[in-house]
Amino acid sequence: MVINTLAVEAVFADLVTEQPQAVRLQRLVGWLRAQFRCGAVALLRLEEDHLRPVAVDGLVGEALGRRFAVGQHPRLAAILARNEVTCFDHDSQLPDPYDGLLDALVGEPLPVHDCMGVGLRIDGQPWGVLTLDALQTGTFDAAARATLQQCRALVETVLRISRLEQENRALAARHESGQRGRAVPAAPGHLEIVGQSDVLTRLLHEMQVVAGSDLPVLLLGETGVGKELFARLLHRHSPRRHKPLVHVNCAALPESLAESELFGHRRGAFSGAVSDRPGRFEAADGGTLFLDEVGELPLTVQAKLLRTLQNGEIQRLGADEPRRVNVRVIAATNRSLRDLVANGSFRADLYHRLSVYPVPIPPLRERGDDVLLLAGRFLELNRTRLGIRSLRLSASAQDALRRYHWPGNIRELEHVISRAALKALSHGADRNAIVTLEAPLLDLDALGPSAPAPLAPSPPAALHAPPAEPATLPSTLRAAVDACQRQCIQAALARHGGNWAGAARELDIDASNLHKLARRLALKG
């Protein structure tokens, strides 16, 4: 096959115009797929020891969330290592990384097909690979291989343009904020924030802007949304990125040792203090201290934390003299600190100090198809961990993931995928075959519905009308659960004289979550 020179010039002129990188690369792989008349084209970037898809055409959507470890995929390793087009015959014994992932074959196993790819380099350094897959044996003949070698130069030029644009934007951003130093390196794969939804894209942009300041940041979000990853992102994009990021799980600190852990102690300050010991603030000096679950700190420690935030001084337990520290504090909570302030378990002045810049992190149910990209990530991790040739989702399983409410967010999704993969093997799935996870294996119906749980507190509620008897029995499981929840909340409110905090404690639910659930159930405006 031969690609018309005018066609190449036309697509090149389109691709070099100013546009978002994701759009440019998507147009590129779409054009290549049309020219080669193949089933799928994928552009994968090398990041440390794995390849990350940055644009695909013809693969299922969740493929963008996968990360292909080079050592686990010999075909990709071979393409990356060579300086010419690499082809794999239909009878090649090397496993195909895209088995079961071609978009046209969501409901059936992948047939024998042709594959070829080429390694990509920019300024003499490996950038990644370009792969092409065809459904019909013999699609990639000698002419097609020669054409791909020619197209390689076009692809590398487009990538070079995208990289230059990114570097220019980064330089402009550092100039505007007065920052100095090297560009921020890419995050390791296991710390990456995966997703392409508008709400996540806006949040990531906001985080990069906020990272350049020294303002305290309060990360708000439900359990499992990934608050630690966002804290790490803030640190990596901050001027403090070459200094330590120290993580403290406040919920895991025993009250008797919390002060010593944060601020350190002198020898003899208490029984067992056999030597001087610096605390977490000193360990983070010059860098960032991440206080996870900050709402769990004891009141006595909150007072000392407030002093540190106000004047940059700490005092070791048992010491007479204060010490100066230069630390940026990022705090996180899945609780409503305003509610804690209202009931007296959190200091109002500390709350205002920590929440100079509050950042609500959206729950998974508000991120659209990000659930499929994240599922792809966890599918690939489990495929590697369990030694399965290929692990994928059926169309019905994808629909089930989209419909489910995800009260446990990304952490729950990871557990659901891992559990389903193990169930598939326990039910007799062959590790050497393409293993498809069907919706029943996810067992989402058994987990039941759940309600949103944002952290914004609600005003004190007035008395509610007494529970009404339903005219008819609920016709669906969701309606039945709603009716049961409604009755439990009303009964708890009645026992506590309309006090929401008391009802929340009785029901063992966070007060802010209870307010939101009540609004969904039409128990309050």
C-alpha positions in Angstrom: 0.0 0.0 0.0 1.1 3.6 -0.6 -0.2 6.7 1.2 -0.7 9.7 -1.1 1.8 12.5 -0.4 -0.9 15.1 -0.6 -2.9 13.2 2.0 0.1 13.2 4.4 0.7 16.9 3.9 -3.0 17.6 4.6 -3.1 15.6 7.8 0.2 17.1 9.0 -1.1 20.6 8.4 -4.1 19.8 10.5 -2.2 18.1 13.3 0.3 20.9 13.8 -2.3 23.5 14.4 -2.7 24.6 18.1 -5.1 22.1 19.8 -5.2 20.0 23.0 -2.7 17.2 22.8 -5.4 14.5 23.5 -7.4 15.8 20.4 -4.3 15.9 18.2 -3.2 12.4 19.1 -6.7 11.0 18.7 -6.9 12.5 15.2 -3.5 10.9 14.4 -4.5 7.4 15.4 -7.8 7.7 13.7 -6.2 8.8 10.4 -3.7 5.9 10.6 -6.4 3.4 11.2 -8.3 4.6 8.2 -5.2 4.6 6.0 -4.2 1.1 7.0 -7.8 -0.2 7.0 -7.1 -2.2 10.2 -9.0 -3.1 13.3 -7.2 -0.9 15.9 -4.3 1.5 16.3 -2.8 2.4 19.6 -0.2 5.0 20.7 1.6 4.1 23.9 4.1 6.2 25.9 6.9 4.7 27.8 6.8 5.7 31.5 9.4 4.0 33.7 8.8 0.2 33.2 5.4 0.3 31.6 3.6 1.6 28.5 0.6 3.9 28.9 -2.0 4.3 26.1 -2.4 7.9 25.3 -4.6 7.5 22.2 -6.4 4.5 20.8 -8.8 3.8 17.9 -10.6 0.5 17.7 -10.0 -0.7 21.2 -12.5 -0.7 24.0 -12.7 2.5 26.0 -11.2 1.0 29.2 -8.0 0.2 27.3 -6.9 3.8 28.0 -6.9 3.0 31.7 -4.5 0.0 31.3 -0.8 0.2 32.0 1.2 -2.5 30.1 4.3 -3.5 32.0 7.0 -4.0 29.4 8.4 -7.1 31.2 4.9 -8.7 31.1 4.3 -8.2 27.4 7.0 -9.6 25.1 5.4 -8.3 21.9 5.5 -4.7 23.2 9.1 -5.3 24.5 10.2 -6.5 21.1 8.7 -3.5 19.3 10.2 -1.1 21.8 13.7 -2.7 21.4 13.9 -2.6 17.6 14.6 0.4 15.4 12.4 -0.9 12.6 8.8 -2.2 12.0 8.2 -5.4 13.9 5.5 -7.9 12.7 4.0 -10.9 14.4 2.6 -13.7 12.3 -0.9 -15.1 13.0 0.7 -18.2 14.5 3.1 -16.3 16.9 3.2 -17.9 20.3 3.9 -14.6 22.0 0.7 -13.3 23.9 -1.1 -10.4 22.4 -1.6 -7.5 24.9 -4.9 -6.6 23.2 -6.5 -10.0 23.3 -10.2 -9.4 23.9 -9.9 -5.6 23.7 -10.8 -4.9 20.1 -13.9 -2.8 20.2 -15.7 -4.8 17.5 -15.4 -7.9 19.5 -16.7 -7.0 23.0 -19.0 -10.0 23.0 -16.8 -12.7 21.6 -13.2 -14.0 21.8 -10.5 -12.4 19.6 -9.8 -14.4 16.4 -6.4 -14.9 14.8 -5.2 -11.6 13.4 -2.2 -9.7 12.2 -0.1 -7.3 14.3 2.7 -4.9 13.7 4.3 -2.0 15.5 7.2 0.4 15.5 9.2 2.0 18.3 9.2 5.8 18.5 12.1 8.0 19.6 12.4 11.7 20.2 15.8 13.4 20.3 17.4 9.9 20.4 15.5 8.8 23.5 12.8 6.1 23.5 9.3 7.7 23.6 7.0 4.7 23.2 5.4 2.5 20.5 2.8 2.6 17.8 0.9 -0.6 17.3 -1.6 -1.7 14.6 -3.9 -4.8 14.8 -6.0 -6.3 12.0 -8.9 -8.8 12.2 -7.8 -10.6 9.0 -4.6 -12.6 8.6 -2.4 -11.1 5.9 -3.5 -7.5 6.2 -0.1 -6.3 6.9 2.0 -7.2 3.9 5.4 -6.0 2.9 3.9 -2.8 1.4 2.0 -2.0 4.6 5.2 -2.5 6.6 7.2 -0.2 4.4 4.4 2.4 4.7 4.4 2.2 8.5 8.1 2.9 8.5 7.5 6.0 6.4 4.6 7.1 8.7 6.9 6.8 11.7 8.6 10.1 10.9 5.2 11.8 10.8 4.2 10.4 14.1 7.5 11.4 15.8 7.3 14.9 14.4 3.7 15.3 15.8 4.9 14.0 19.2 7.9 16.4 19.1 5.5 19.4 18.5 3.3 18.3 21.3 6.2 18.0 23.7 7.5 21.5 22.7 4.1 23.0 23.4 4.0 21.3 26.8 7.5 22.6 27.7 6.5 26.1 26.6 3.4 26.1 28.8 5.4 24.8 31.7 8.0 27.5 31.4 5.3 30.1 31.1 3.6 28.8 34.2 6.8 28.8 36.2 7.7 32.3 35.0 4.2 33.6 36.1 4.5 32.0 39.5 8.1 32.9 40.1 9.1 29.2 40.4 12.6 27.9 39.5 13.9 24.5 38.9 13.4 21.4 36.8 10.1 20.3 35.3 8.0 18.1 37.4 8.6 14.4 36.5 5.8 12.1 35.5 4.1 10.3 38.4 5.0 6.7 39.0 2.3 4.4 37.5 0.9 3.3 40.9 0.4 6.9 42.0 -1.2 8.1 38.8 -4.7 9.7 38.8 -6.6 8.0 36.0 -9.5 9.6 34.2 -10.6 12.0 31.4 -14.0 13.3 32.7 -14.6 17.1 32.5 -15.0 17.3 36.3 -11.6 15.6 36.9 -9.8 17.6 34.2 -11.0 20.8 35.8 -9.9 19.6 39.2 -6.5 18.7 38.0 -6.0 22.1 36.4 -7.1 23.8 39.6 -4.7 21.6 41.7 -1.7 22.6 39.6 -2.5 26.2 40.0 -3.0 25.9 43.8 0.2 23.8 44.1 2.4 26.8 43.4 1.3 28.6 46.5 2.1 27.9 50.1 -1.6 28.1 51.2 -2.9 25.3 53.4 -5.3 23.0 51.4 -8.1 21.0 52.8 -9.0 18.0 50.6 -12.7 17.1 51.0 -14.1 13.8 49.7 -15.8 10.5 50.5 -13.9 7.5 51.6 -12.0 5.9 48.6 -11.8 8.9 46.3 -8.0 9.1 46.4 -7.3 12.0 48.6 -3.7 10.9 49.2 -3.0 10.8 45.5 -4.2 14.4 45.2 -2.0 15.4 48.2 0.9 13.9 46.4 0.0 15.7 43.2 0.0 19.0 45.1 3.4 18.3 46.5 4.9 17.2 43.2 3.8 20.4 41.5 4.9 22.7 44.3 8.2 24.5 44.8 8.7 22.1 47.7 8.8 19.0 45.5 12.5 18.3 46.2 11.9 18.2 49.9 10.0 15.5 51.9 6.3 14.8 51.8 5.4 13.3 55.2 2.1 11.4 55.5 0.4 11.2 58.9 -2.8 9.2 59.4 -4.4 11.0 62.2 -7.0 8.3 62.8 -4.3 5.8 63.5 -2.5 8.0 66.2 -3.3 6.9 69.8 -4.4 9.9 71.7 -1.6 9.4 74.3 1.1 9.5 71.6 -0.4 12.0 69.0 1.4 15.0 70.4 4.8 13.2 70.4 4.3 11.8 66.9 3.6 15.3 65.4 5.9 17.5 67.5 8.5 15.1 68.9 9.6 14.7 72.5 12.6 15.1 74.8 14.2 12.3 76.7 12.3 11.6 79.9 9.2 13.5 78.8 7.1 10.4 79.6 7.6 6.8 80.5 9.4 5.1 77.6 11.0 8.3 76.2 14.6 7.0 76.4 16.0 9.5 73.9 15.2 12.8 72.1 13.0 12.2 69.1 11.9 14.6 66.3 8.3 14.6 65.3 6.6 14.6 61.8 6.8 18.4 61.5 10.5 18.4 61.8 10.7 15.5 59.3 8.8 17.5 56.8 10.8 20.7 57.3 11.1 22.5 54.0 8.5 20.2 52.5 4.9 19.2 53.0 3.0 17.5 55.8 -0.1 15.6 54.8 -2.6 15.2 57.7 -5.0 12.5 56.6 -8.3 12.2 58.5 -7.5 15.4 60.3 -10.9 15.4 62.0 -9.7 12.6 64.2 -7.1 14.7 66.0 -7.6 15.1 69.8 -8.6 18.6 70.9 -5.4 18.9 73.0 -3.3 18.3 69.9 -5.4 20.7 67.8 -4.4 23.6 70.0 -0.7 23.0 69.3 -1.3 22.4 65.6 -3.0 25.8 65.4 0.0 27.5 67.0 2.3 25.9 64.5 0.1 27.1 61.6 0.0 30.6 63.0 3.7 31.2 63.8 5.6 28.3 62.3 6.9 27.1 65.7 6.7 23.6 67.3 7.6 22.6 70.8 8.7 19.1 71.6 7.0 17.4 74.4 9.0 18.0 77.6 11.1 20.8 75.9 11.2 24.4 77.1 12.3 26.1 73.9 10.2 26.2 70.6 11.7 25.3 67.2 11.1 27.0 63.9 9.8 24.8 61.1 8.9 25.7 57.4 6.2 23.3 56.5 3.2 23.5 54.2 0.2 21.6 55.5 -2.3 19.7 53.4 -5.1 18.2 55.4 -7.8 15.7 54.3 -11.1 14.5 55.7 -14.2 12.5 54.7 -16.2 14.1 57.5 -17.8 17.5 57.8 -15.5 19.6 59.9 -18.2 22.2 60.3 -20.4 19.6 62.0 -17.5 18.7 64.2 -17.0 22.3 65.1 -20.8 22.6 65.9 -20.7 19.7 68.3 -17.5 20.8 69.9 -15.1 18.1 68.8 -13.1 20.3 66.5 -11.7 23.8 67.0 -13.3 26.5 64.9 -10.1 28.5 64.7 -8.2 25.5 63.5 -10.9 24.7 60.9 -10.6 28.2 59.4 -6.8 27.9 59.3 -6.9 24.5 57.5 -9.6 25.4 55.1 -8.0 28.4 53.5 -8.4 26.6 50.2 -10.9 23.8 50.4 -10.9 21.3 47.5 -13.9 19.0 47.1 -12.8 15.8 45.2 -15.7 14.4 43.2 -17.0 10.9 44.0 -16.6 8.2 41.3 -20.3 8.3 40.4 -19.9 11.9 39.2 -17.0 11.1 36.9 -18.9 9.4 34.1 -16.9 6.9 32.0 -13.8 7.3 34.3 -15.1 4.2 36.0 -14.3 2.2 32.9 -10.7 3.6 32.6 -10.1 2.8 36.2 -11.6 -0.7 35.7 -9.1 -1.2 32.9 -6.3 -0.3 35.2 -7.4 -2.8 37.8 -8.1 -5.5 35.1 -4.5 -5.3 33.9 -3.1 -5.4 37.5 -5.1 -8.5 38.2 -4.3 -10.1 34.9 -0.6 -9.8 35.8 -1.1 -10.7 39.4 -3.1 -13.9 38.6 -1.2 -14.9 35.5 -4.2 -14.7 33.1 -3.6 -14.4 29.4 -6.3 -11.7 29.0 -8.9 -10.2 31.4 -11.7 -8.1 30.1 -15.3 -6.9 30.8 -18.4 -7.9 28.9 -20.7 -5.2 27.6 -23.2 -6.0 30.4 -20.4 -5.7 33.0 -19.5 -2.3 31.7 -23.1 -1.2 31.9 -23.3 -2.5 35.5 -20.2 -0.5 36.4 -21.7 2.7 34.9 -25.0 2.2 36.7 -23.7 1.4 40.2 -23.5 4.2 42.8 -20.0 3.4 44.2 -20.4 4.5 47.9 -16.8 3.2 48.4 -15.6 5.0 45.2 -12.3 3.9 43.6 -11.2 1.7 46.5 -14.5 -0.2 46.2 -14.0 -0.5 42.4 -10.6 -2.0 42.9 -12.0 -4.6 45.3 -14.9 -5.4 43.0 -12.6 -6.1 40.0 -10.2 -8.2 42.1 -13.0 -10.2 43.6 -14.6 -10.9 40.2 -11.3 -12.0 38.7 -10.8 -14.5 41.6 -14.4 -15.7 41.3 -13.9 -16.3 37.5 -10.9 -18.5 38.2 -12.6 -20.4 41.1 -15.5 -21.1 38.7 -13.2 -22.8 36.3 -11.9 -20.1 33.9 -8.8 -21.0 32.0 -5.8 -18.8 32.8 -4.5 -19.4 29.2 -7.7 -18.1 27.6 -9.4 -14.8 27.3 -11.3 -14.5 30.6 -14.4 -12.3 30.3 -16.0 -10.9 33.5 -19.8 -10.9 33.2 -22.0 -8.6 35.2 -23.1 -11.4 37.7 -19.5 -11.9 38.7 -19.2 -8.3 39.8 -22.1 -9.0 42.3 -23.0 -5.3 42.4 -26.7 -6.0 43.1 -25.8 -7.7 46.3 -24.0 -4.6 47.5 -27.3 -2.6 47.3 -27.9 1.0 46.4 -26.3 3.9 48.2 -26.7 7.6 48.4 -24.3 10.5 47.6 -22.4 11.8 50.6 -20.9 15.3 49.9 -19.3 17.1 52.8 -21.2 20.4 52.7 -23.1 20.6 55.9 -26.8 21.4 56.0 -28.5 24.0 58.3 -30.2 22.6 61.5 -33.4 20.8 60.6 -36.8 21.4 62.0 -39.2 18.7 63.1 -40.5 16.5 60.3 -43.9 15.1 59.7 -44.6 11.7 61.3 -43.8 8.7 59.1 -46.6 7.8 56.7 -47.7 4.3 55.9 -47.1 3.5 52.3 -50.3 3.0 50.3 -48.9 0.1 48.4 -45.8 -2.1 48.8 -42.7 -0.9 46.9 -42.4 -2.5 43.5 -38.6 -2.5 43.2 -35.7 -3.3 45.4 -34.5 0.4 45.4 -38.0 1.6 46.5 -38.0 -1.0 49.3 -34.6 0.0 50.5 -35.6 3.7 50.3 -38.8 3.1 52.4 -36.8 1.2 55.0 -34.1 4.0 55.2 -36.8 6.6 55.4 -38.6 4.9 58.4 -35.3 4.3 60.2 -34.3 8.0 59.9 -37.7 9.2 61.0 -37.7 6.9 64.0 -34.2 8.0 65.1 -35.2 11.7 64.7 -38.3 11.2 66.8 -36.2 9.6 69.6 -33.8 12.5 69.6 -36.3 15.3 69.4 -35.4 16.2 65.8 -31.7 16.4 66.6 -29.8 15.3 63.5 -26.4 14.8 65.2 -28.0 12.5 67.8 -29.8 10.6 65.0 -26.6 10.2 63.1 -24.8 8.8 66.1 -27.6 6.3 66.7 -27.6 5.2 63.0 -23.8 5.1 62.9 -23.5 7.4 59.9 -21.7 10.6 59.4 -24.0 13.6 60.0 -23.3 15.2 56.6 -24.0 11.9 54.9 -27.3 11.6 56.8 -28.4 15.1 55.7 -27.7 14.2 52.1 -29.5 10.9 52.4 -32.5 12.7 53.9 -32.7 15.1 51.1 -32.7 12.3 48.5 -35.4 10.5 50.4 -37.5 13.8 50.5 -37.3 14.0 54.3 -36.0 17.6 54.1 -35.7 20.4 51.6 
